């Protein structure tokens, strides 16, 4: 249990301990009507992680943890018409196929967050995020590319053979366009910047927002109306055509109705009413009233924050990101559960909570420095799974939304860290919380999620069952093991099922390798807050190389680093290009100006092997 020291003495400490540990003496969250669990998902409450196809994710940390995780998730981003989207990360658009095979080889159900519309090239490149989404949604040529891109994804995940490539054919989840539905709902409610001329009426109805569907000219979606509702029906239809084994998830944001449940300190909000409104919008978009012969969304996704609360407070000076774990002050967990339970009931769909920050206030490792920021959601959620289930939640997906946030592996490469502990009032409406436990793990979260997940699955008897056998068909099989360090879906030179290079491969010459860069760039050239900037590049070594670390970073004009993403333990085959891609979601507080994308490759001893300090430039606006 977390040590909580009260300002009012021992009695206060005991009371607060009861409140945190047993959830007593505070109002409980309302119970949501039971929504169905989609066929193919675990019958138990599921846990998963953001996991790259490398040693930090599905080919290393996850299987090495010996925890039977249920899910592994990965963004698909870059834009549908930019030449740098996910379909270019491997030949033939096979990245999701390789990722799904790699995840499944370790027993993880693959989850893809399809985030493409905002990063696509349209006619409103300098607009804010909401306006750009709406503009792109109504750009006929762009949307023709969009439907073709989504169809390609379905083909790679379905059981059919397209372009000589047989798809995955087993259960997978595709999470459709985080944030877009909130912008759509706010548009038809005429909130904020409003509809930008794309609405036919005002009201909580997705049919009131225009979109290029039939007008896109794509033959597969010609039967669907040119509305946001029609857009969702079109995606469902493409799933039906090419990948009925795929489960589609509709995203519902905490701020969809114009009031942010996740940050508001108001004491008068009717969370259940707001949740019912957001759930009704989701249902109308693609659950109820769909045309005959068209399926519906299988489940809902929700996110609580894109980074640790400690990051928001210490980097941006925004303390509103903290939720009161005692459920007395606002924002807090019970009010969010009320909102989410109402969403689930209104839409009659179960919910998976996605991209949950990984910081904690338990281990001394979490000292609110880069990579070790505090949060309290993983602690609260793991201690209150019953509450979440009552709110319609069937699973949790943990992952850092931005660089600098806490991760579950040793992303900072600083080993076991136990700096001086401290007490804080963050995340509690009274008393203090102290991170005075010593970590024995090199994980940046001190090993908190690792140990909590181990205990959780031990309580299940280490069994993983699904609600039913999902649709299966002939598909390629993956034999990748966690020791194959070059078997990653980000490498254009190999596939998870065919790579033979192992982590024991080493160079046979004493000469230092020569590394060259190609195809580097940052897209788009202008980006607004909360948009994604895609960073890509290919690296070629003139000789075999193992144990390298590839680091992508973004710096200001003054040289200050604002983003960093590293791939450790990388292996390179001689004279073969290896491509890496990362997406950085630009924080709301990012200063306007020119930013530079840099690439640095270091050896296992930390020596710099090569660098490109001008791999790309873009402007934050």
Order of alpha helices (4+ residues) and beta strands (2+ residues): beta-alpha-beta-alpha-beta-alpha-beta-alpha-alpha-beta-beta-beta-alpha-alpha-beta-alpha-beta-alpha-alpha-beta-alpha-alpha-beta-beta-beta-alpha-beta-beta-beta-beta-beta-beta-beta-beta
